[in-house]
C-alpha cells in the first residue's frame, strides 16, 4: 500500500538521473513509481516480483472469464460425472 503518494511520483528527468535509486526504491519498498512527463502521468515502474504477481492474477481472471463463458454456453457437466470419468480413466475406482 502506498504510504506517501508524493514519494511515488517522479518526473522523467529525475528518473533519468537517478535510475539506480529509483530501481532500489521499487525493489525495497515494493511500491510502484509513477513517472510523469510534462506534468502528466506517463508510466509506472514496479519491481519484477510485483509485476509477476500482477500477471498471474490477470491470467487467473482470464481463466475465470473463459469458465464463465463456458457456463453461459452450456459447455458444462456435473462434477459427479467428471470425477467418475477421471476415476475410471486413471483406475481410481472406489
SEBAZA-776064 format. One line per 3 residues: for each residue x, y, z of N, C-alpha, C, CB. Coordinates in nm, 4 decimals, always signed. Glycine has a CB too. Layout:
! residues N
X/Y/Z/X/Y/Z/X/Y/Z/X/Y/Z ~ ... $
//
This chain:
! residues 94
+0.0854/-0.1173/+0.0000/+0.0000/+0.0000/+0.0000/+0.0899/+0.1235/+0.0000/-0.0971/-0.0002/+0.1229 ~ +0.0566/+0.2198/-0.0814/+0.1359/+0.3424/-0.0909/+0.1162/+0.4236/+0.0363/+0.0961/+0.4258/-0.2166 ~ +0.2274/+0.4516/+0.1030/+0.2179/+0.5278/+0.2267/+0.2308/+0.6774/+0.2023/+0.3243/+0.4822/+0.3241 $
+0.3169/+0.7172/+0.1110/+0.3356/+0.8585/+0.0794/+0.3304/+0.8738/-0.0725/+0.4715/+0.9129/+0.1377 ~ +0.2168/+0.9158/-0.1228/+0.1959/+0.9237/-0.2672/+0.2976/+1.0157/-0.3340/+0.0548/+0.9721/-0.2972 ~ +0.3283/+1.1276/-0.2721/+0.4247/+1.2221/-0.3318/+0.5605/+1.1566/-0.3536/+0.4409/+1.3462/-0.2423 $
+0.5958/+1.0653/-0.2644/+0.7236/+0.9961/-0.2747/+0.7257/+0.9030/-0.3970/+0.7513/+0.9160/-0.1459 ~ +0.6088/+0.8642/-0.4439/+0.5970/+0.7664/-0.5529/+0.5717/+0.8302/-0.6893/+0.4858/+0.6696/-0.5222 ~ +0.5768/+0.9618/-0.6975/+0.5562/+1.0312/-0.8246/+0.6832/+1.1109/-0.8553/+0.4292/+1.1252/-0.8194 $
+0.7440/+1.0806/-0.9690/+0.8680/+1.1483/-1.0069/+0.8643/+1.1853/-1.1550/+0.9906/+1.0588/-0.9767 ~ +0.9196/+1.3018/-1.1886/+0.9291/+1.3385/-1.3300/+1.0359/+1.2540/-1.3993/+0.9612/+1.4893/-1.3454 ~ +1.0216/+1.2359/-1.5275/+1.1144/+1.1516/-1.6024/+1.2577/+1.2037/-1.5928/+1.0717/+1.1434/-1.7487 $
+1.2752/+1.3329/-1.5842/+1.4109/+1.3878/-1.5728/+1.4787/+1.3390/-1.4445/+1.4069/+1.5424/-1.5753 ~ +1.4027/+1.3301/-1.3362/+1.4567/+1.2805/-1.2091/+1.4907/+1.1317/-1.2205/+1.3555/+1.3040/-1.0938 ~ +1.4016/+1.0571/-1.2852/+1.4239/+0.9133/-1.3008/+1.5486/+0.8885/-1.3854/+1.3005/+0.8453/-1.3652 $
+1.5681/+0.9684/-1.4896/+1.6853/+0.9513/-1.5764/+1.8151/+0.9698/-1.4992/+1.6801/+1.0500/-1.6929 ~ +1.8192/+1.0696/-1.4153/+1.9435/+1.0983/-1.3427/+1.9599/+1.0132/-1.2169/+1.9483/+1.2448/-1.3050 ~ +1.8548/+0.9471/-1.1738/+1.8592/+0.8659/-1.0515/+1.8031/+0.7261/-1.0744/+1.7815/+0.9347/-0.9397 $
+1.8279/+0.6708/-1.1918/+1.7674/+0.5423/-1.2294/+1.7983/+0.4320/-1.1284/+1.8162/+0.5001/-1.3674 ~ +1.9225/+0.4202/-1.0857/+1.9589/+0.3140/-0.9906/+1.8836/+0.3320/-0.8590/+2.1116/+0.3136/-0.9650 ~ +1.8733/+0.4558/-0.8120/+1.7994/+0.4820/-0.6880/+1.6509/+0.4487/-0.7037/+1.8161/+0.6290/-0.6461 $
+1.5953/+0.4787/-0.8192/+1.4538/+0.4515/-0.8430/+1.4279/+0.3003/-0.8484/+1.4074/+0.5186/-0.9741 ~ +1.5211/+0.2260/-0.9073/+1.5067/+0.0807/-0.9093/+1.5191/+0.0241/-0.7680/+1.6122/+0.0170/-1.0021 ~ +1.6091/+0.0781/-0.6889/+1.6199/+0.0353/-0.5489/+1.4919/+0.0681/-0.4733/+1.7410/+0.1024/-0.4803 $
+1.4346/+0.1840/-0.4996/+1.3106/+0.2267/-0.4331/+1.1987/+0.1250/-0.4571/+1.2672/+0.3667/-0.4838 ~ +1.1744/+0.0900/-0.5840/+1.0635/-0.0007/-0.6136/+1.0915/-0.1419/-0.5626/+1.0368/-0.0040/-0.7641 ~ +1.2179/-0.1828/-0.5617/+1.2512/-0.3167/-0.5127/+1.2481/-0.3251/-0.3608/+1.3880/-0.3578/-0.5630 $
+1.2928/-0.2210/-0.2929/+1.2954/-0.2224/-0.1463/+1.1572/-0.1996/-0.0863/+1.3917/-0.1166/-0.0948 ~ +1.0850/-0.1028/-0.1388/+0.9557/-0.0652/-0.0799/+0.8384/-0.1429/-0.1374/+0.9316/+0.0818/-0.0997 ~ +0.8594/-0.2115/-0.2508/+0.7504/-0.2822/-0.3192/+0.6350/-0.1871/-0.3501/+0.7002/-0.4001/-0.2334 $
+0.6693/-0.0637/-0.3824/+0.5716/+0.0398/-0.4183/+0.5940/+0.0770/-0.5647/+0.5845/+0.1665/-0.3248 ~ +0.4882/+0.1020/-0.6388/+0.5069/+0.1474/-0.7768/+0.5563/+0.2913/-0.7795/+0.3756/+0.1347/-0.8564 ~ +0.6287/+0.3233/-0.8829/+0.6766/+0.4601/-0.9024/+0.6079/+0.5146/-1.0267/+0.8339/+0.4658/-0.9163 $
+0.5323/+0.6208/-1.0100/+0.4618/+0.6823/-1.1228/+0.5548/+0.7847/-1.1856/+0.3267/+0.7487/-1.0774 ~ +0.5786/+0.7696/-1.3140/+0.6709/+0.8589/-1.3854/+0.5888/+0.9566/-1.4682/+0.7701/+0.7782/-1.4764 ~ +0.6187/+1.0851/-1.4497/+0.5452/+1.1890/-1.5230/+0.6328/+1.2479/-1.6331/+0.4977/+1.3007/-1.4268 $
+0.5660/+1.3004/-1.7336/+0.6332/+1.3718/-1.8425/+0.5450/+1.4903/-1.8767/+0.6582/+1.2788/-1.9690 ~ +0.6040/+1.6074/-1.8736/+0.5296/+1.7316/-1.8969/+0.4101/+1.7427/-1.8018/+0.4816/+1.7386/-2.0432 ~ +0.4290/+1.6983/-1.6778/+0.3260/+1.7106/-1.5758/+0.2149/+1.6079/-1.5807/+0.2669/+1.8422/-1.5849 $
+0.2238/+1.5131/-1.6741/+0.1210/+1.4105/-1.6867/+0.1790/+1.2734/-1.6553/+0.0601/+1.4118/-1.8275 ~ +0.0997/+1.1892/-1.5911/+0.1417/+1.0519/-1.5650/+0.1601/+0.9806/-1.6982/+0.0382/+0.9770/-1.4754 ~ +0.2758/+0.9154/-1.7159/+0.3043/+0.8516/-1.8444/+0.3419/+0.7044/-1.8317/+0.4151/+0.9252/-1.9138 $
+0.3966/+0.6633/-1.7145/+0.4401/+0.5244/-1.6994/+0.4477/+0.4894/-1.5515/+0.5773/+0.5011/-1.7681 ~ +0.4583/+0.3587/-1.5260/+0.4718/+0.3099/-1.3893/+0.5887/+0.2128/-1.3859/+0.3397/+0.2418/-1.3390 ~ +0.6747/+0.2296/-1.2871/+0.7886/+0.1406/-1.2665/+0.7592/+0.0567/-1.1435/+0.9228/+0.2206/-1.2504 $
+0.7634/-0.0767/-1.1599/+0.7384/-0.1649/-1.0463/+0.8466/-0.2729/-1.0421/+0.5965/-0.2289/-1.0554 ~ +0.8600/-0.3356/-0.9260/+0.9586/-0.4427/-0.9131/+0.9085/-0.5672/-0.9874/+0.9860/-0.4753/-0.7627 ~ +1.0016/-0.6532/-1.0228/+0.9705/-0.7708/-1.1027/+0.8753/-0.8654/-1.0297/+1.0985/-0.8441/-1.1394 $
+0.8937/-0.8846/-0.9004/+0.8077/-0.9751/-0.8237/+0.6617/-0.9272/-0.8260/+0.8580/-0.9860/-0.6778 ~ +0.6418/-0.7985/-0.8049/+0.5060/-0.7429/-0.8091/+0.4470/-0.7551/-0.9487/+0.5062/-0.5958/-0.7647 ~ +0.5298/-0.7343/-1.0496/+0.4836/-0.7465/-1.1881/+0.4382/-0.8897/-1.2163/+0.5955/-0.7051/-1.2868 $
+0.5176/-0.9884/-1.1712/+0.4817/-1.1281/-1.1930/+0.3521/-1.1629/-1.1206/+0.5947/-1.2202/-1.1464 ~ +0.3371/-1.1150/-0.9967/+0.2137/-1.1386/-0.9211/+0.0927/-1.0799/-0.9940/+0.2248/-1.0782/-0.7798 ~ +0.1110/-0.9624/-1.0512/+0.0029/-0.8975/-1.1240/-0.0325/-0.9778/-1.2503/+0.0426/-0.7527/-1.1610 $
+0.0701/-1.0240/-1.3228/+0.0454/-1.1054/-1.4415/-0.0274/-1.2338/-1.4046/+0.1771/-1.1379/-1.5129 ~ +0.0143/-1.2979/-1.2954/-0.0507/-1.4215/-1.2504/-0.1977/-1.3960/-1.2171/+0.0226/-1.4797/-1.1274 ~ -0.2243/-1.2843/-1.1492/-0.3620/-1.2501/-1.1129/-0.4463/-1.2265/-1.2381/-0.3647/-1.1250/-1.0224 $
-0.3913/-1.1572/-1.3363/-0.4649/-1.1330/-1.4604/-0.4907/-1.2639/-1.5348/-0.3876/-1.0351/-1.5504 ~ -0.3923/-1.3538/-1.5344/-0.4113/-1.4829/-1.6010/-0.5216/-1.5639/-1.5326/-0.2796/-1.5628/-1.6017 ~ -0.5251/-1.5598/-1.4001/-0.6308/-1.6296/-1.3269/-0.7677/-1.5703/-1.3607/-0.6052/-1.6221/-1.1748 $
-0.7749/-1.4381/-1.3677/-0.9007/-1.3733/-1.4058/-0.9433/-1.4133/-1.5467/-0.8870/-1.2210/-1.3966 ~ -0.8467/-1.4292/-1.6353/-0.8769/-1.4698/-1.7730/-0.9346/-1.6111/-1.7744/-0.7498/-1.4626/-1.8618 ~ -0.8772/-1.7017/-1.6930/-0.9289/-1.8381/-1.6836/-1.0724/-1.8364/-1.6314/-0.8390/-1.9243/-1.5920 $
-1.0973/-1.7543/-1.5306/-1.2325/-1.7425/-1.4759/-1.3284/-1.6902/-1.5826/-1.2335/-1.6493/-1.3527 ~ -1.2831/-1.5925/-1.6602/-1.3670/-1.5379/-1.7673/-1.4010/-1.6456/-1.8702/-1.2963/-1.4196/-1.8360 ~ -1.3033/-1.7271/-1.9088/-1.3298/-1.8358/-2.0032/-1.4276/-1.9359/-1.9427/-1.1987/-1.9067/-2.0430 $
-1.4113/-1.9647/-1.8145/-1.5021/-2.0578/-1.7463/-1.6447/-2.0046/-1.7462/-1.4554/-2.0829/-1.6021 ~ -1.6602/-1.8763/-1.7199/-1.7929/-1.8156/-1.7206/-1.8561/-1.8245/-1.8600/-1.7848/-1.6688/-1.6749 ~ -1.7757/-1.8060/-1.9626/-1.8278/-1.8173/-2.0997/-1.8720/-1.9607/-2.1276/-1.7207/-1.7731/-2.2030 $
-1.7968/-2.0599/-2.0772/-1.8363/-2.1996/-2.0946/-1.9695/-2.2276/-2.0255/-1.7277/-2.2932/-2.0400 ~ -1.9865/-2.1746/-1.9049/-2.1122/-2.1945/-1.8312/-2.2275/-2.1332/-1.9096/-2.1040/-2.1321/-1.6887 ~ -2.2093/-2.0113/-1.9578/-2.3159/-1.9436/-2.0329/-2.3501/-2.0177/-2.1617/-2.2746/-1.8002/-2.0654 $
-2.2495/-2.0808/-2.2227/-2.2716/-2.1523/-2.3488/-2.3191/-2.2958/-2.3254/-2.1432/-2.1532/-2.4318 ~ -2.3307/-2.3359/-2.1992/-2.3792/-2.4706/-2.1693/-2.2746/-2.5790/-2.1860/-2.4952/-2.5020/-2.2561 ~ -2.1481/-2.5412/-2.1893/-2.0401/-2.6399/-2.2049/-1.9927/-2.6868/-2.0672/-1.9209/-2.5797/-2.2859 $
-2.0843/-2.7476/-1.9933/-2.0509/-2.7957/-1.8588/-2.1067/-2.9360/-1.8395/-2.1063/-2.6997/-1.7500 ~ -2.0516/-3.0040/-1.7387/-2.1005/-3.1353/-1.6986/-2.1062/-3.1354/-1.5465/-2.0089/-3.2517/-1.7537 ~ -2.1932/-3.2169/-1.4904/-2.1990/-3.2257/-1.3443/-2.0660/-3.2783/-1.2880/-2.3161/-3.3174/-1.3004 $
-2.0247/-3.2246/-1.1752/-1.8984/-3.2642/-1.1122/-1.8933/-3.4143/-1.0877/-1.8789/-3.1894/-0.9803 ~ -2.0050/-3.4715/-1.0468/-2.0110/-3.6155/-1.0185/-1.9698/-3.6952/-1.1420/-2.1536/-3.6566/-0.9731 ~ -2.0197/-3.6529/-1.2576/-1.9872/-3.7214/-1.3836/-1.8397/-3.7048/-1.4192/-2.0750/-3.6677/-1.4980 $
-1.7871/-3.5850/-1.4048/-1.6474/-3.5567/-1.4377/-1.5543/-3.6400/-1.3501/-1.6169/-3.4064/-1.4207 ~ -1.5794/-3.6406/-1.2194/-1.4915/-3.7154/-1.1285/-1.5034/-3.8658/-1.1517/-1.5249/-3.6822/-0.9822 ~ -1.6213/-3.9128/-1.1841/-1.6402/-4.0544/-1.2142/-1.5581/-4.0929/-1.3374/-1.7903/-4.0861/-1.2366 $
-1.5641/-4.0082/-1.4406/-1.4853/-4.0345/-1.5624/-1.3353/-4.0329/-1.5327/-1.5182/-3.9303/-1.6713 ~ -1.2885/-3.9394/-1.4504/-1.1462/-3.9324/-1.4158/-1.1032/-4.0557/-1.3368/-1.1168/-3.8050/-1.3348 ~ -1.1860/-4.0996/-1.2428/-1.1530/-4.2204/-1.1651/-1.1409/-4.3422/-1.2565/-1.2603/-4.2462/-1.0566 $
-1.2340/-4.3533/-1.3508/-1.2292/-4.4643/-1.4463/-1.1033/-4.4556/-1.5322/-1.3550/-4.4644/-1.5357 ~ -1.0737/-4.3371/-1.5813/-0.9587/-4.3172/-1.6713/-0.8266/-4.3508/-1.6022/-0.9553/-4.1721/-1.7221 ~ -0.8143/-4.3141/-1.4756/-0.6883/-4.3343/-1.4039/-0.6949/-4.4526/-1.3062/-0.6510/-4.2073/-1.3282 $
-0.7937/-4.5404/-1.3287/-0.8090/-4.6605/-1.2456/-0.8116/-4.6300/-1.0966/-0.6971/-4.7573/-1.2743 ~ -0.8907/-4.5346/-1.0599/-0.9029/-4.4954/-0.9189/-1.0421/-4.5270/-0.8652/-0.8727/-4.3455/-0.9018 ~ -1.1064/-4.6271/-0.9251/-1.2418/-4.6636/-0.8824/-1.2401/-4.7034/-0.7369/-1.2985/-4.7780/-0.9685 $
-1.3415/-4.6591/-0.6642/-1.3519/-4.6929/-0.5222/-1.4323/-4.8176/-0.5038/-1.4140/-4.5792/-0.4432 $
//
